[in-house]
Every structure is written in structure tokens, then in C-alpha cells.
Amino acid sequence: MDTKKFLMGTVVGGIAFFFLGYLIYGMALTDFMAAHVGSATGVQRPMEEMVWWSLVLGNFLGGAFLTYVFLKWANVSSFGGGLSTGATLGFFLAATFDFTMFATSNVIDLTGVITDVIAYSVMSGISGGVIGMVLGMGKKA
């Protein structure tokens, strides 16, 4: 595997995940998701109490995951390929996690689960598109 491409994909993917997360979850869906929590209380940290290093690390690990799959197995090297592969992987990851959490905890209701799966699929698709585009740079047509 090309280490330089892996690092480039991880960085741009991590940045894309971070900013898309802010736009989608931090701005567009904040109130909606707050209205669709389960009966558990006190589980969401206020912004001033968030553990930022962990949020940043999580976003970069998302970028690394997509980049690894794109380079190792999927041979993705375009925005369109990254968009579709990223959205598909994001859908399955979010659905796996969210439906398991719904089944085993009181953190989120079913409407929140479905919304989160869609939102994360979109976020993974766009991030995957950016990663795919970067991985395809310099390729001869």
C-alpha cells in the first residue's frame, strides 16, 4: 500500500468528516436529534465539555478506515467511486451501531436511529468522495 496516499487520504478524510459532522450534526440536526433521544438522561455532553481530542481522533480514524478500504480492497480513485463506496460503508457501519444501541440502550429512539443512519451515510459518502478524488490525483487517464 502506498503510505503517502494513505496519509493524504486519512488527512483529507478526517478533515471532511470533522467539518461535515459539524454542519450535519452540530448545526442542521442538533435540535432534531435532541428531540429523539431515548429515556436515558445526561448522556450528551454540552459543547464546552466535549472531549475534543477524542472527536478529532474519531474523525481521522473514519478517514483512515475509508482510505484503507479504498486502497486495499476497493481500488477507489475518483470522487464518484468514493461517494458510492463511502456511502455504502457508512450506511452499514451506522446501521450496525445504531440498531444495536437502539436494541440495548435507552440512548436514542427509532426516528433518531433512522435519521442518524441517513446522516452518517451522507457524511461518509461525501468524505469518501473527497478521499477518492485525492487518491486519484496524478493518475494517468
N, C-alpha and C positions, 0 to 999 in steps of 0.2 A: 504494500500500500504506500502511496505517495504521502509522506509525512507532511510536506509543505501544503499540499491540497487539503489534507485532513485538518491541519491547524487553521488554514484560511476558512474552510467551511464551518468549523467549530466556532470561530470568532464571529463571522457574519451571521451564522445561525443563532448564536447566543444573543447577539445584539438585536436581531429581528424578533426573537421570542420575547425578549425583555420589553421592547417598545410596543409590540403588538399586545402583549399581556397588559401593559398599562392602558393602551387605548381600548381594548375589548373589555377587560375585567375591571380596570381601575376607573374608567370613565363611562363607557357605554352600558355595562351591565351591573354596576355597583349596587344600585337600588333594587334592581330586579332580583339579583342573586340574594341580597339581604332579605328579601321578602319570601324566598323559597328555601330557607334553612329548615332543618328538622326541629325536633323538640329540644335538642341539646342547646345549652346556652353558654356564652362566654368562650366559644371556640375560635372565633375570628379575632385576630389581633388588630387594633387600630393602627393606622399607617405609621404613627410616631413610635409604635412598639414593635414594628416588623423587624425581623432579623434579616437585614439587607444582604449580608454576605451569603446567606443560605438561598435567598431568592435569586441572586445573581448566579451562584453556582448551579442551581437547578436549571436556569435558562441556558447556561453554557453546556450543561450535560444534555439538554434536549437538542441543542445544535450538534453536539458531538455524536449523539445517537443517530440522528438523521444522516449526518455526514458519513459515519461509519457504514451504515446500511447502503447508502448511495455508492460509496467507493468499493465496498467489499462484495456486495451481492447484486445490487440493482443496476449498476452501471449508468447512473443518472448523471447527465451533463448538460441539462437545459432547464430553463425556467418551467416549461410545461411538464417535463418529466418529474421535476422536483415537486411541483404543485400537486400533481395527482398522487405520486408516491407518498409525499409528506402528509397529505390529507387522509389518505388511506391508513397509514401507520398511526397518525394522530387519532383517528376515529377509533381504531381498535384499542389503543392504549387508554384513551379516556373512557371508552365504554367499559373496558375491563375494570378499571379502577373505580369509576363512579357507580356502576351497578353493584360491585362488591361492597362499596361503602354504604350504598342505599340498603342493601340486604343485612348488613351487620352493625349499623350505627344509626344514630338519630341526627346526623350532621346536615343532611340535605334531603329535600323532598323529591318526588319523581319529576316534577316540572323542572326543578333545578338540575337534576341529572341529565335530562334530555337537552336542556339549554347548554349545559357545560360541555357535553359531548359535541354538539354542533360548533360551539365557540372554539373549543380546542382543535377540532378538525380544521376549521378555517385558519386558525393561528399556525398550525403545523403545515398546512398547505402553502400558505404564503411564505413562511420561513423556509420550507423545503424548496420552493421556487427560487428564492434568493440563493440558497446553498447550491442548487443545481446550476444556476446561472454562473456562479463563481467557479464551480468545478469544471464547467465547460469553457471557461476563458482560455484562450491560447490554443484551442483545438483547431486543427486544420479542417476545413469543410470538405 
